[in-house]
């Protein structure tokens, strides 16, 4: 009996239990290790559930991560587009912190990356773009208050993290 390669197997839905702080911590670690694709996937689990204002914060961070994926593949045009849209998503959260993220520091790193991108006309799509690695700074100490402030998904009425069920494609 012949088995299909992993890329051809049928994807399945599965239910997973998560907490938002655990996902934010994991995404931060992945980001700072340069594992931008994984960060994107991890943070997307929270972003897809968040229906409030925080959706823009999470989407902005996701787009920064995706921009660095493109930069790693030598795609200056894609990185430029994603960094630019990320800054617009993150703008309402500057210059403060939101959900423990130092949004200002992240935006400054993204602005620096935009300056470091080669001109789009001269970019070589076959090599990694030499950008200074960004830092995603996250501090969970004020998370309960932030969760209440933003009426964040995945938190209870006192700002405590609540284990939530999500459906993911595997």
N, C-alpha and C positions, 0 to 999 in steps of 0.2 A: 504494500500500500504506500503510495507516494504522499508525502506531506507537503503542504504549501509553505513557501518561504514566509517568514514573519511579516514581510511587507504586504503579502497577499492574503493573509488571514483575515477573517471577518472580525471587525471590531465589535466589542461587547460593552454594554452598559453595566456598571457596577456601582454599588452604594458604598460610600466611605464616610466615616465619622471624623470630623476635624474640629479644631478650635481656631479662631482667627489669630490669636497671638502665636500659636504654634506655626501657622502658615506664614505669618509675617516674619517671624524669626528665621524660618527655613529659607524664605525668599531672600532675606537680607544676607544670610550666609552664602547662598549660591551666587548672588550678585557680586559680593566682595571677593569670592574665589574665581571670578571671571566665568562662571557657569551661567551665562546670560539666558540661554535657551531654557534651561531648567528653572531659573528664576521666573521667567515669563510664564511657564506652565504652572508653577506653584501659585503665583499671585493671581493667575487667571481664575483659579478655583474660588477665591474670595470675590474678585471683581464681578464674576458672573452672577453672584448672589446679591451683591450690594445694589440696592435700588435708590439710595440717597445720594447726597452730594459727594460722598467719599468715592463713588464710582470713578469720578474724574481723577482723583488722587491715584488710585490703583491703576487706572488706565495709563496715566502719565508715566508711572514707574515701569509698567509693562512695556510701553513704547521706548523708553530709554534702553531697557534691556534688549529689546528687539533691534534697536539702532546699533547696539554694540555687536549683536549677532551679524548684522549686515556689514559692519566695519571689519569684523573678523574674516569675512568672505571677500573683502576688497570692493564692496559695493558702496561707493561714496554717495551716489545719488539716493539709494535707499536709506542709508544712515542719516544723511542730511534731512530727508523728508521726515523720518521718524523722530529725530531729535527736535526738529522745529515744531512738530505737532505735540510732542511730549511737553515742551515748554509752555504751550498754550493750555494744555490740560492742568499743568502744575501751577500756573500763574495765580489762581485764586488762593492758593495755600501758602504763598510767599509773603513775607520773609519768615514766617513762624514755623513751628513744628505742627504736624498733623498726624494723629494716630502713632506718635512716637518717631516719625520720620523727620529728619532734618531736611526739609524741602529746599531751603535756601542753598545749603551746601550742594545738594544734588543738582539744582539748577545751574549753579556756578560751574560745576564739573561738566555739565552738558554744554553750556555756552563755550567753555574752553575746548571741548571736543569739536564743536562746530568750527571754531577758529583753526583747529589743527587739521581738519579735513583738507585734502588736496583739492584744488580747483576741479570741478566736475569734468571739465574738458580734458584734464590731464590724468585723471585717476586711472590706475591700472586695476582692472577687475579681476586679475589673477593673483593678487597678493594681498596679504593682511594690511590694513591701514594702520600706521603707527600712531595710535592715540594713547594719551596718558590714561591709565586705568582710573575709572571713577570710584567713588566711595559712596555707599549707601549707609548712612548712619541711622540707627534705630535704637530707641530707648523705651522699654516697656513700662517704666516706673509710673507714668501718668496715664496709662492706657484706660483704666476704668473711667476717669474723668473725661478723657477724650472720646471714649465710646458713647458716653452720655451726651456730650456736647454735639457730636455729629449724628446721634441716633443711629449708630453703626449696627449693621447686621451681625449677628453672632454674639451679641452681648445681652445680658439680662437687664432688668429694671434698675439695678444698683451698679451697673457697669461691669459686672462680673462676666468672664468669658463663659459661654455656653457651648457644650458640644453639639455640633450641628451635622445633620446628614446631608450629603451632597451626592449627586449622581455624576459619574465621570465616564468617559469613553476610554476603554483600554484595548 
